Amino acid sequence: MKGNITISRPTYGDDRKLITIQVKDRESVTRFLDIEIEYDKFAQLITGLSEVDCDFSVRDLDHVGKVREVENIEFPINCKGYEGRKDCAIEEAKKHTPDGWVCDNYFGSQTSFFTRDDVAYARTTIKRWK
């Protein structure tokens, strides 16, 4: 498998002194491992000490090793008013997302909503892993 690793020193706005390490599977485009380790322990690690304590979390392991497919979908929405159209689009997207696909519920871009033949539509992406 091919992947990417990112090592960073985030600023949390407090006195935490942590290094974060993130591992991403390139094929599935899935970040599946997040590691947090204190500065002093990270220094010990990169200078040769093995089995250094850290905190870590994993997610989306069922996607690792699979290929991510992405498609765009457009669907009509029957929403009342500008303010509620995002929530309305999320509900309508569930009805138009094929089985086995996951809908992106981000409807914040300028192209998320449009009108065609006097009918309101929403546009988003769907993805699946095969």
MOKA-V271721 format. One record per residue. RES is the residue in one letter. OMEGA is omega as a letter, one per 20 degrees, with the letter a starting at -180 (999 if undefined). D_CENTER is the distance of its C-alpha to the mean C-alpha in whole Angstrom. Layout:
RES/OMEGA/D_CENTER + RES/OMEGA/D_CENTER
//
This chain:
M/r/20 + K/a/19 + G/r/16 + N/r/15 + I/r/16 + T/r/16 + I/a/18 + S/r/18 + R/a/20 + P/r/19 + T/a/21 + Y/a/21 + G/r/24 + D/a/26 + D/r/28 + R/r/25 + K/a/25 + L/r/22 + I/r/21 + T/r/17 + I/r/16 + Q/a/13 + V/a/13 + K/r/11 + D/a/13 + R/a/14 + E/a/14 + S/a/11 + V/a/9 + T/r/8 + R/a/8 + F/a/10 + L/r/13 + D/a/13 + I/r/17 + E/a/19 + I/a/23 + E/a/25 + Y/a/27 + D/r/30 + K/r/29 + F/r/27 + A/r/30 + Q/a/32 + L/a/29 + I/r/29 + T/r/33 + G/r/33 + L/a/33 + S/r/31 + E/r/29 + V/r/29 + D/r/27 + C/r/23 + D/r/21 + F/r/18 + S/r/15 + V/r/13 + R/r/11 + D/r/10 + L/r/13 + D/r/14 + H/a/12 + V/r/14 + G/r/16 + K/r/16 + V/r/15 + R/r/12 + E/a/14 + V/r/13 + E/r/16 + N/r/16 + I/r/18 + E/a/21 + F/r/23 + P/r/25 + I/r/25 + N/a/28 + C/r/27 + K/r/29 + G/a/29 + Y/a/26 + E/a/25 + G/a/24 + R/r/22 + K/r/19 + D/r/19 + C/a/22 + A/r/19 + I/r/17 + E/r/20 + E/a/21 + A/r/18 + K/a/18 + K/a/22 + H/r/21 + T/a/18 + P/r/19 + D/r/20 + G/r/17 + W/r/14 + V/a/11 + C/r/12 + D/a/9 + N/r/11 + Y/r/11 + F/a/15 + G/a/15 + S/a/16 + Q/a/20 + T/a/20 + S/a/18 + F/r/22 + F/r/25 + T/r/28 + R/a/30 + D/r/34 + D/r/33 + V/r/31 + A/r/27 + Y/r/24 + A/a/20 + R/r/18 + T/r/14 + T/r/13 + I/a/12 + K/r/11 + R/a/13 + W/a/13 + K/999/17
//
